[in-house]
Amino acid sequence: MLNRVEAPSFNAISGIKLIEPKEHRFSNGIKAFEFFADNQDLVRIEWIFKNKYEQEENPMLNTCLSSLIKEGTKSFTSAEIADKVDFYGAYLMPEYSYDHTSLTLYTLTKHSATLLPLIKEILTEATLPQKELDTYIRNNKQKLQVSLQKNDYIARRYFYNHIFGKNRYGRTPDLGDYDLLTRDALANLYAKQFQPENCTLIISGNVSESLLQDIYQLFNEEWPASGQPALEVIPTFDSHIGKLIVEEKADSVQSAIRLGYPTINRTHADYPALQFVNTLLGGYFGSRLMKNIREEKGYTYGIGSAVASLLYNGFFTIATEVGTEVTAATLTEIEKEITTLRNELADVEEIELVKNYMAGSMLGSLESIFSHADKFKSALFSGMDLTYYERYLQQVKVMTPEKVQAIAKQYIDYDKLLKVVVGKL
């Protein structure tokens, strides 16, 4: 019988065990990785392509292409593709990020043989119909018009534009940009990007031998290498100078605040330590920013900070929305918390709490075979392997008050942050 008087015993997390994938090399250049688990008759198959850019990077083309690839092929209309996927209880999802575009299929293993030829046709014979492009342009212009009325969206635009400039990470769409999208440009990008040499294939779940044979037949033997050179445009970054940007909106009752600047990504040795300091500052519900600005001051329902890792860069950011009457006071409190973090040693008890939170979060993020595959993807596309996560956890475990202060002094400086306010200041 449970003793509800005594708290359950606490066990520190000593390490994590990640599932290593089985690698399959295809002769056409595809890199395939298999994560097997037979606890349910479900499989997830991801075709992931590195985004191709011209010298003047235009991420709108890649975003549009990811939306249109399943909107028609030589044999199937958009509606027919959707109906077939729905009939088999599957889910087909294109996804876009700054550096990669992917097409992901969730399906029962027994239906994979029926659906794989459809995926093959989407990746090799998509028609990118003009009608669907027109619909995409119309819908996204309407969405943008709505978004441009929202302070938090405007603040994000200013933020990315100013810290990254005109490369893929910094460009955000204007209404007129959608009218410049053409089917010819999309078809040209499709032909360059959706090639086997540019593809990473990740298969996770109840992966049967027959499924692997079907994949090999369709996506290796029947999909020859293009022979295109692997040209890569590496984005350039201007030097960042911290400044204050304010867009006053007389009718606003809330101000959107976003601060930050470029920083290291996960390939840097200090990245785990910086993530630790970020978590303590504003990366979880018990963070200093939440305790001060939400719980004690009542200025906002939520405030948070984050360190994001991109392929060629990273960035640190703090974001919140507050009443216009406390905009200036919120900035003052953020500055105070950063100054305290840099100038005063944190309590050992607070550091132990963050250690346990971060270790528990990592362990909790590995509940399914799909989450193991996701961890692998993050490491793979950063040029790392799964040992990164053990090193990450070990660095978290040895954080001290002195190390927290040193990392804060090196990487978080309020005076150098870009500060964006949309509303009233």
Buried (B, 14 or more C-beta within 10 A) or exposed (E): EEEEEEEEEEEEBEEBEBBEBEEBEBEBBBBBBBBBBEEEEBBBBBBBBBBBBEEEBBBBBBBBBBBBBBBBBEEBBBEEBBEBBEEBEBEBBBEBBBBBBBBBBBBBBBBBBBBBBBBBBBBBEBBBBEEBBEBBBEEBBEEBEEBEEEBBBBBBBBBBBBBBBBBBBBBBBBEEBBEEBEBEBBBBBBEBBBBBBBBBBBBBBBBBEEBBEBBBBBBBEEBEBBEEEEEEBEBEBEEBEBEEBBBEBEEBEBBBBBBBBBBBBBEBEBBBBBBBBBBBBBBBEBBBBBEBBBEEBEBBEEBBBBBBBBBBBBBBBBBBBBBBEBBBBBBEBBBEBBBBBBEEEBEEEBBEBBBBBBBEEBBEBBEBBBBBBBBBBEBBBBEBEBEBBEEBBEBBBEBEBEBBBBBBEBBBBBEEBBBBBBBBB
